[in-house]
Amino acid sequence: MAFMEAILLQGFSTSALLGALLLFVVVYLLFSGSRSQDEEQEPPGPKPLPLLGNLLMLDLKKVYVSLCELSKQYGSVFTVHFGPKKVIVLAGYKTVKQALVNLSEEFGDRDITPIFHDFNKGFGIVFSNGENWSQMRRFALSKLRDFGMGKRGSEDKIIEESMYLREEFEKFEGKPFDTSLPVSLAISNIISSIVYGSRFEYSDPQLHEMVQRAYENMKMVGSASIQLYNMFPWLRPFVKNQKQIVNNLRDNYKESEKLIKGLLKTLNPQDPRGFADSFLIQQQIEKDSGKKATLFHMQNLFYTVNNLFAAGTDTTTTTLRWSLLLMAKYPQIQDKVQEEIDRVIGEHQPVVEDRKKLPYTDAVIHETQRLANIVPTGVPRKTTCDVHLNGYLIKKGTSVFPLLVTVLKDENEWETPHTFNPGHFLNKQGQFVKKDAFMPFSAGRRVCLGEGLARMELFLFFTSLLQAFRFTPPPGVSEDDLDLTPSVGFTLNPSPHKLCAVKRS
């Protein structure tokens, strides 16, 4: 059986497996034959086995692929049991939009699985609910705007960092290299400058360690063993990846603590340098006012900062790496991008204002986000009340997967959904056009906090790099040999590869 094989491959001991099987038998005898009284009103789905649910039908390495196949049989709203846990899956643009946008409040909570609880303990922004989420998100949005997130202030930071990244690429002198580390360092520095008010040198081992731990965690969170842990939390003692994730998080928090202690020594309430300073100032304001129950405590600061680093670094880094790989894969598209950049902006440094004058380049970036579909299942939601969707009842507290891959590749919305086609975002006159089914940042009240910053980063880094370099496969490797099969983790990264960045004359 596939799931047994996955357990063994992920490092579970034989005794643990036997124990799990024994527990399965006991639970099977206790619960076999039980049915929900409201089953007829609820979304359809494959019949679950006791305890295992529909586990035998799922490829734990590519769950989103299994769910896409099930949607063809059961429709746009269906039920899947991940072990004993019932999950409602939403498929297709119209259904996902109805839930996340039109019923934003009803589908507005985060489903905090065991591994995400290990990440945040209910604090921070991404994996919290209720008043904690509301206050932290509202404060973060306000203060991040103060520091130019998505505006001119962050534009200057990104332009400066793009110059450092170009210098880093030049060091390889046109020889093959892995783009992942230099791109990760650059994107991490943008978050660092917004959070702490300063950037790291690319040679700084502290930055390398932070980036490496974040990368490892994103990869392990999508592993088969972690998905089994989410279904059966009692497996925790046997899941090596869970221990490694927690250790990495602990090390990250220690690094954050050192940096924040350094900020405290030179904190000026009249001149905050970044988000962390603003949080510390607000913390002191509430303390001075005598407020006893405050959410502005150090745990929330550490978890929020790490949310910003993890979410703000991995997704943008992954998308930018996909864009460079796709340029090497499709040189004729790279030709058109570079022709447009040369013709419109020449040698001057790209700025955000250039976006409206570069419709083809903008279309290529959007199409990269669409095709790469780096968070295919979306981040799980949870219903805040009983809600009806497409004629089905979804009960309060139910886990919901908005299957974003079925939005970004909806055959009713995209002409060639499985092909890299910048024309999806261009009209007949070659002008850029927005598409409602473009939802790489999700939608509704849980839409990505850093969407504006990410869009700016992708445009400025991509145009700056394409202005300076021609991206090609390594010598002896053809464009056809470049593999677009993703490497599965919590996000879909490109498979390991190397590119040549040949300096343009």
C-alpha positions as CSV (number, residue, x, y, z in Angstrom):
1,M,0.0,0.0,0.0
2,A,1.3,3.4,-0.9
3,F,0.8,5.1,2.5
4,M,2.7,2.2,4.2
5,E,5.5,2.6,1.8
6,A,5.6,6.3,2.5
7,I,5.7,5.7,6.3
8,L,8.7,3.4,5.9
9,L,10.5,5.8,3.5
10,Q,10.0,8.7,6.0
11,G,12.0,6.9,8.7
12,F,9.3,5.3,10.9
13,S,10.4,2.3,12.9
14,T,8.9,-1.2,12.4
15,S,7.6,-1.1,16.0
16,A,6.0,2.2,15.4
17,L,4.3,0.9,12.3
18,L,3.0,-2.2,14.2
19,G,1.7,0.0,16.9
20,A,-0.1,2.2,14.4
21,L,-1.7,-0.9,12.8
22,L,-2.9,-2.2,16.2
23,L,-4.5,1.2,16.9
24,F,-6.1,1.1,13.5
25,V,-7.7,-2.2,14.3
26,V,-9.0,-1.0,17.6
27,V,-10.5,2.2,16.1
28,Y,-11.9,0.3,13.2
29,L,-13.9,-2.0,15.6
30,L,-15.1,1.0,17.5
31,F,-16.2,3.2,14.7
32,S,-16.9,1.1,11.7
33,G,-20.4,1.7,10.3
34,S,-20.8,5.2,11.8
35,R,-22.4,7.7,9.5
36,S,-23.2,11.4,9.7
37,Q,-26.9,12.2,10.0
38,D,-26.4,15.3,7.7
39,E,-24.4,13.4,5.1
40,E,-27.0,13.8,2.4
41,Q,-26.7,17.6,2.6
42,E,-23.0,17.6,2.7
43,P,-20.6,17.6,-0.4
44,P,-20.1,14.3,-2.1
45,G,-16.8,12.4,-2.0
46,P,-15.2,9.0,-2.0
47,K,-16.3,6.7,0.8
48,P,-13.8,6.8,3.7
49,L,-12.3,3.9,5.6
50,P,-12.4,4.1,9.4
51,L,-9.4,5.9,10.7
52,L,-7.6,5.9,7.3
53,G,-10.3,7.9,5.6
54,N,-9.3,8.3,1.9
55,L,-5.6,8.0,2.6
56,L,-5.1,5.0,0.2
57,M,-6.4,7.2,-2.7
58,L,-3.9,10.0,-2.1
59,D,-0.4,10.5,-3.3
60,L,1.2,12.1,-0.3
61,K,4.0,13.5,-2.3
62,K,1.6,15.3,-4.7
63,V,-1.7,15.7,-2.9
64,Y,-2.8,18.4,-5.2
65,V,-2.6,16.1,-8.1
66,S,-4.8,13.5,-6.4
67,L,-7.3,16.2,-5.4
68,C,-7.5,17.5,-9.0
69,E,-8.3,14.0,-10.2
70,L,-11.0,13.6,-7.5
71,S,-12.6,16.9,-8.6
72,K,-13.2,15.5,-12.1
73,Q,-15.3,12.8,-10.5
74,Y,-17.0,14.6,-7.6
75,G,-17.3,18.2,-8.9
76,S,-16.2,21.6,-7.6
77,V,-17.2,21.1,-4.0
78,F,-16.3,17.7,-2.5
79,T,-15.3,15.9,0.7
80,V,-12.0,14.1,1.3
81,H,-11.0,12.4,4.6
82,F,-7.4,12.9,5.4
83,G,-7.2,10.1,7.9
84,P,-10.0,10.7,10.4
85,K,-10.2,14.5,9.5
86,K,-12.9,15.6,7.1
87,V,-11.7,18.3,4.5
88,I,-13.9,20.1,2.0
89,V,-12.0,20.8,-1.3
90,L,-13.0,23.7,-3.5
91,A,-12.1,23.5,-7.2
92,G,-12.4,25.9,-10.1
93,Y,-12.4,29.7,-10.3
94,K,-16.1,30.3,-9.8
95,T,-16.4,28.1,-6.7
96,V,-13.1,29.4,-5.1
97,K,-14.1,33.0,-5.7
98,Q,-17.6,32.4,-4.3
99,A,-16.1,31.0,-1.1
100,L,-13.0,33.2,-0.6
101,V,-14.4,36.5,-1.9
102,N,-18.2,36.5,-1.8
103,L,-18.3,34.5,1.4
104,S,-15.0,35.9,2.8
105,E,-16.1,36.0,6.4
106,E,-17.6,32.5,6.4
107,F,-14.4,31.0,5.0
108,G,-12.1,33.4,6.8
109,D,-10.5,31.4,9.6
110,R,-7.2,29.5,9.2
111,D,-7.2,25.8,9.7
112,I,-4.2,25.3,12.0
113,T,-2.9,21.8,11.5
114,P,-0.5,20.2,14.1
115,I,2.6,21.3,12.2
116,F,1.4,24.8,11.8
117,H,0.6,24.9,15.5
118,D,4.2,23.9,16.0
119,F,5.2,26.8,13.9
120,N,3.3,29.5,15.7
121,K,1.5,28.2,18.9
122,G,-1.5,30.3,17.8
123,F,0.5,33.6,17.7
124,G,1.7,35.7,14.7
125,I,-0.4,36.3,11.7
126,V,-0.4,33.5,9.1
127,F,-1.4,30.7,11.5
128,S,-3.6,32.4,14.1
129,N,-7.3,33.3,14.4
130,G,-9.6,35.5,16.3
131,E,-8.5,38.7,18.1
132,N,-4.8,37.8,17.8
133,W,-5.0,37.5,14.1
134,S,-7.1,40.6,13.7
135,Q,-4.8,42.8,15.8
136,M,-1.5,41.5,14.4
137,R,-2.6,41.7,10.8
138,R,-4.1,45.2,11.3
139,F,-0.9,46.5,13.0
140,A,1.3,44.8,10.5
141,L,-0.5,46.3,7.5
142,S,-0.4,49.7,9.0
143,K,3.3,49.7,10.0
144,L,4.5,47.9,6.8
145,R,2.9,50.6,4.8
146,D,4.7,53.2,6.9
147,F,8.0,51.6,5.8
148,G,7.0,51.7,2.2
149,M,5.9,48.1,1.7
150,G,4.6,48.1,-1.9
151,K,5.4,51.8,-2.3
152,R,8.3,54.1,-3.1
153,G,10.2,53.3,0.1
154,S,10.4,49.6,-0.6
155,E,11.1,50.4,-4.3
156,D,14.4,52.1,-3.4
157,K,15.4,49.1,-1.3
158,I,14.6,46.6,-4.1
159,I,16.4,48.7,-6.7
160,E,19.5,48.8,-4.5
161,E,19.3,45.0,-3.8
162,S,18.8,44.2,-7.5
163,M,22.2,45.9,-8.1
164,Y,23.9,43.7,-5.5
165,L,22.2,40.6,-7.0
166,R,23.5,41.5,-10.5
167,E,27.0,41.8,-9.1
168,E,26.5,38.3,-7.5
169,F,25.5,36.8,-10.8
170,E,28.4,38.5,-12.6
171,K,30.8,36.6,-10.3
172,F,29.9,33.3,-12.1
173,E,31.3,34.8,-15.4
174,G,28.7,33.1,-17.5
175,K,29.4,29.6,-16.1
176,P,26.6,27.3,-14.8
177,F,25.3,28.0,-11.3
178,D,22.3,27.3,-9.0
179,T,20.2,30.4,-8.8
180,S,18.5,29.4,-5.5
181,L,21.0,30.8,-3.0
182,P,21.8,34.2,-4.4
183,V,18.1,34.9,-5.2
184,S,17.1,33.8,-1.7
185,L,19.7,36.1,-0.1
186,A,18.5,39.1,-2.1
187,I,14.8,38.5,-1.3
188,S,15.6,37.9,2.4
189,N,17.5,41.2,2.5
190,I,14.3,43.1,1.4
191,I,12.4,41.6,4.3
192,S,15.3,42.2,6.6
193,S,15.4,45.9,5.7
194,I,11.7,46.3,6.2
195,V,11.6,44.4,9.5
196,Y,14.9,45.4,11.1
197,G,15.8,48.5,9.1
198,S,19.1,47.0,7.7
199,R,20.3,44.4,5.3
200,F,23.0,41.6,5.5
201,E,26.1,41.2,3.4
202,Y,25.7,38.1,1.1
203,S,28.8,36.6,2.8
204,D,27.2,36.9,6.3
205,P,26.9,33.3,7.7
206,Q,23.9,34.4,9.9
207,L,21.9,35.2,6.7
208,H,22.9,32.0,5.1
209,E,21.8,30.0,8.1
210,M,18.5,31.7,8.3
211,V,17.8,31.2,4.6
212,Q,18.9,27.5,4.8
213,R,16.6,26.8,7.8
214,A,13.6,28.5,6.1
215,Y,14.2,26.5,2.9
216,E,14.5,23.2,4.8
217,N,11.3,23.8,6.7
218,M,9.3,24.7,3.6
219,K,10.5,21.5,2.0
220,M,9.8,19.3,5.0
221,V,6.3,20.7,5.6
222,G,5.2,19.3,2.3
223,S,6.7,15.8,3.0
224,A,4.7,12.6,3.3
225,S,5.7,12.1,6.9
226,I,4.5,15.6,8.0
227,Q,1.2,15.1,6.2
228,L,0.8,11.8,8.1
229,Y,1.6,13.7,11.3
230,N,-1.1,16.2,10.6
231,M,-3.6,13.4,10.2
232,F,-2.4,11.4,13.2
233,P,-0.7,13.8,15.7
234,W,0.1,10.9,18.0
235,L,2.8,9.9,15.5
236,R,4.9,12.9,16.6
237,P,7.6,10.8,18.5
238,F,8.3,8.9,15.3
239,V,8.4,11.8,12.8
240,K,12.0,12.9,12.3
241,N,11.0,15.8,10.0
242,Q,8.8,17.3,12.8
243,K,11.7,17.3,15.2
244,Q,14.0,19.0,12.6
245,I,11.4,21.6,11.8
246,V,11.0,22.5,15.5
247,N,14.7,22.6,15.9
248,N,15.1,25.0,12.9
249,L,12.3,27.2,14.3
250,R,14.0,27.3,17.7
251,D,17.3,28.4,16.1
252,N,15.4,31.1,14.0
253,Y,13.8,32.5,17.2
254,K,17.2,32.6,18.9
255,E,18.6,34.7,16.0
256,S,15.5,36.9,16.1
257,E,16.0,37.4,19.8
258,K,19.6,38.5,19.3
259,L,18.7,41.0,16.5
260,I,15.7,42.4,18.5
261,K,17.9,42.8,21.7
262,G,20.3,44.8,19.5
263,L,17.5,47.0,18.3
264,L,16.3,47.6,21.9
265,K,19.7,49.1,22.9
266,T,19.4,51.9,20.3
267,L,15.6,52.2,20.1
268,N,14.3,55.7,19.4
269,P,10.5,56.0,19.8
270,Q,10.4,59.1,17.6
271,D,12.4,57.4,14.7
272,P,11.5,53.7,14.2
273,R,13.8,52.0,11.7
274,G,11.6,49.1,10.8
275,F,8.6,46.9,11.7
276,A,10.3,45.4,14.8
277,D,11.0,48.9,16.2
278,S,7.3,49.9,15.7
279,F,6.2,46.7,17.6
280,L,8.5,47.4,20.5
281,I,7.3,51.0,20.7
282,Q,3.7,49.9,20.7
283,Q,4.5,47.3,23.4
284,Q,6.0,50.1,25.6
285,I,2.9,52.4,24.9
286,E,0.6,49.7,26.2
287,K,2.8,48.9,29.2
288,D,2.9,52.6,30.2
289,S,-0.9,52.9,29.8
290,G,-1.3,50.1,32.4
291,K,-3.0,47.8,30.0
292,K,-2.8,44.3,31.5
293,A,-4.0,42.1,28.7
294,T,-1.9,43.0,25.6
295,L,-1.2,41.0,22.5
296,F,2.0,43.1,22.0
297,H,4.3,40.6,23.7
298,M,7.6,39.1,22.6
299,Q,6.1,35.8,21.4
300,N,3.9,37.7,19.0
301,L,6.8,39.7,17.8
302,F,9.0,36.7,17.2
303,Y,6.3,34.7,15.4
304,T,5.2,37.7,13.3
305,V,8.7,38.5,12.2
306,N,9.3,34.8,11.3
307,N,6.0,34.8,9.4
308,L,7.2,37.7,7.4
309,F,10.5,36.1,6.6
310,A,9.2,32.7,5.8
311,A,6.2,33.9,3.6
312,G,8.0,36.9,2.2
313,T,11.2,35.0,1.2
314,D,10.2,31.6,-0.1
315,T,7.3,32.4,-2.4
316,T,9.0,35.3,-4.1
317,T,12.3,33.5,-4.4
318,T,10.6,30.5,-5.9
319,T,8.6,32.5,-8.4
320,L,11.7,34.5,-9.5
321,R,13.7,31.2,-10.0
322,W,10.8,29.9,-12.1
323,S,10.9,33.0,-14.3
324,L,14.6,32.6,-15.0
325,L,14.3,28.9,-15.8
326,L,11.4,29.6,-18.1
327,M,13.4,32.3,-20.0
328,A,16.2,29.7,-20.6
329,K,13.6,27.1,-21.6
330,Y,11.8,29.5,-24.0
331,P,14.5,31.7,-25.6
332,Q,12.1,33.2,-28.1
333,I,10.1,34.6,-25.3
334,Q,13.3,35.9,-23.6
335,D,14.1,37.6,-26.9
336,K,10.8,39.5,-26.8
337,V,11.2,40.5,-23.2
338,Q,14.7,41.8,-23.8
339,E,13.7,43.6,-27.0
340,E,10.9,45.4,-25.1
341,I,13.2,46.3,-22.3
342,D,15.9,47.6,-24.6
343,R,13.4,49.6,-26.7
344,V,11.5,51.2,-23.9
345,I,13.9,51.8,-21.1
346,G,17.3,51.2,-22.6
347,E,20.1,51.1,-20.1
348,H,18.5,53.1,-17.3
349,Q,17.6,51.3,-14.0
350,P,14.1,49.8,-14.2
351,V,11.6,51.4,-11.9
352,V,8.0,50.5,-11.0
353,E,6.7,53.3,-13.2
354,D,8.1,51.4,-16.2
355,R,5.6,48.5,-15.6
356,K,2.8,50.2,-17.6
357,K,5.2,50.7,-20.5
358,L,6.4,47.0,-20.6
359,P,3.2,45.1,-21.2
360,Y,4.9,42.0,-22.6
361,T,7.4,41.8,-19.7
362,D,4.5,42.2,-17.2
363,A,2.5,39.5,-19.0
364,V,5.5,37.1,-18.8
365,I,5.8,37.7,-15.0
366,H,2.1,37.1,-14.5
367,E,2.2,34.0,-16.7
368,T,5.1,32.6,-14.6
369,Q,3.1,33.0,-11.5
370,R,0.1,31.3,-13.1
371,L,1.9,28.3,-14.6
372,A,4.3,27.8,-11.6
373,N,1.3,27.7,-9.3
374,I,3.6,27.5,-6.3
375,V,1.0,27.0,-3.6
376,P,-1.4,24.6,-5.4
377,T,-3.7,23.6,-2.5
378,G,-3.7,27.1,-1.0
379,V,-3.2,27.5,2.7
380,P,-6.0,25.7,4.5
381,R,-9.0,27.7,5.7
382,K,-11.7,26.9,8.3
383,T,-15.3,27.9,8.3
384,T,-16.4,30.3,11.0
385,C,-20.1,29.2,10.9
386,D,-22.4,26.8,9.0
387,V,-22.4,27.9,5.4
388,H,-24.1,26.8,2.2
389,L,-22.0,26.7,-1.0
390,N,-23.3,25.4,-4.4
391,G,-26.2,23.8,-2.6
392,Y,-24.1,21.9,0.0
393,L,-23.9,22.4,3.7
394,I,-20.4,23.0,5.1
395,K,-20.5,23.0,8.9
396,K,-18.8,25.4,11.2
397,G,-15.2,24.5,12.0
398,T,-14.7,22.4,8.9
399,S,-11.3,22.4,7.2
400,V,-11.3,23.8,3.6
401,F,-8.7,23.5,0.9
402,P,-9.1,26.2,-1.8
403,L,-7.4,24.3,-4.7
404,L,-5.7,27.3,-6.3
405,V,-4.1,25.1,-9.0
406,T,-7.7,24.6,-10.4
407,V,-8.1,28.3,-10.5
408,L,-4.8,29.2,-12.2
409,K,-5.3,26.3,-14.7
410,D,-9.1,26.5,-15.1
411,E,-9.9,25.4,-18.6
412,N,-12.9,27.7,-18.7
413,E,-10.7,30.7,-17.9
414,W,-7.4,30.2,-19.7
415,E,-6.9,29.4,-23.4
416,T,-4.0,27.1,-22.9
417,P,-4.0,26.4,-19.2
418,H,-1.1,23.9,-19.2
419,T,1.2,25.8,-21.5
420,F,3.5,28.8,-20.9
421,N,1.6,31.5,-22.8
422,P,2.1,35.2,-22.0
423,G,-0.8,35.9,-24.4
424,H,-3.1,35.0,-21.6
425,F,-2.5,38.5,-20.2
426,L,-2.4,40.5,-23.5
427,N,-5.2,41.7,-25.8
428,K,-5.1,41.8,-29.6
429,Q,-3.3,45.2,-29.4
430,G,-0.6,43.8,-27.2
431,Q,-1.8,45.7,-24.1
432,F,-1.7,44.1,-20.7
433,V,-5.0,42.9,-19.4
434,K,-5.9,41.8,-15.9
435,K,-7.6,38.4,-15.3
436,D,-10.0,37.7,-12.5
437,A,-8.9,34.1,-12.3
438,F,-5.3,35.2,-11.5
439,M,-5.2,34.3,-7.8
440,P,-1.6,33.3,-6.9
441,F,-1.9,35.3,-3.7
442,S,-5.2,33.7,-2.8
443,A,-8.2,36.0,-2.1
444,G,-10.5,37.4,0.5
445,R,-9.7,38.4,4.0
446,R,-6.8,36.0,4.1
447,V,-5.2,37.2,0.9
448,C,-1.4,37.4,1.1
449,L,-0.3,40.2,3.4
450,G,2.7,41.0,1.2
451,E,1.1,40.9,-2.3
452,G,2.0,44.5,-3.1
453,L,5.7,44.0,-2.1
454,A,5.9,40.7,-3.9
455,R,4.6,42.1,-7.2
456,M,7.1,45.0,-6.9
457,E,10.0,42.6,-6.2
458,L,9.2,40.3,-9.1
459,F,8.9,43.2,-11.6
460,L,12.1,45.0,-10.5
461,F,14.3,42.0,-10.0
462,F,13.1,40.3,-13.2
463,T,13.5,43.4,-15.5
464,S,16.9,44.2,-13.9
465,L,18.3,40.7,-14.4
466,L,16.9,40.4,-18.0
467,Q,18.3,43.8,-18.8
468,A,21.8,42.7,-17.8
469,F,21.9,38.9,-18.6
470,R,21.0,36.3,-21.2
471,F,19.9,33.1,-19.4
472,T,20.8,29.9,-21.1
473,P,21.1,26.2,-20.2
474,P,24.5,24.9,-19.3
475,P,26.8,23.9,-22.2
476,G,25.7,20.6,-23.7
477,V,22.2,20.9,-22.3
478,S,19.4,21.9,-24.7
479,E,16.3,23.9,-23.9
480,D,14.3,20.7,-24.3
481,D,16.4,19.1,-21.6
482,L,15.4,21.7,-19.0
483,D,12.9,20.0,-16.7
484,L,9.8,21.9,-15.5
485,T,8.7,19.2,-13.2
486,P,8.4,20.8,-9.8
487,S,10.1,19.7,-6.6
488,V,7.4,19.3,-4.1
489,G,7.4,20.9,-0.7
490,F,4.9,23.3,1.0
491,T,5.6,25.3,-2.2
492,L,6.4,24.0,-5.6
493,N,10.0,24.8,-6.4
494,P,11.8,24.2,-9.7
495,S,13.7,20.9,-9.7
496,P,17.4,21.3,-9.0
497,H,19.1,22.9,-12.0
498,K,21.8,25.2,-13.1
499,L,21.7,28.1,-15.5
500,C,24.2,30.4,-17.2
501,A,23.8,34.1,-16.8
502,V,25.7,35.5,-19.8
503,K,26.4,39.3,-19.5
504,R,24.8,41.2,-22.4
505,S,26.9,43.6,-24.3
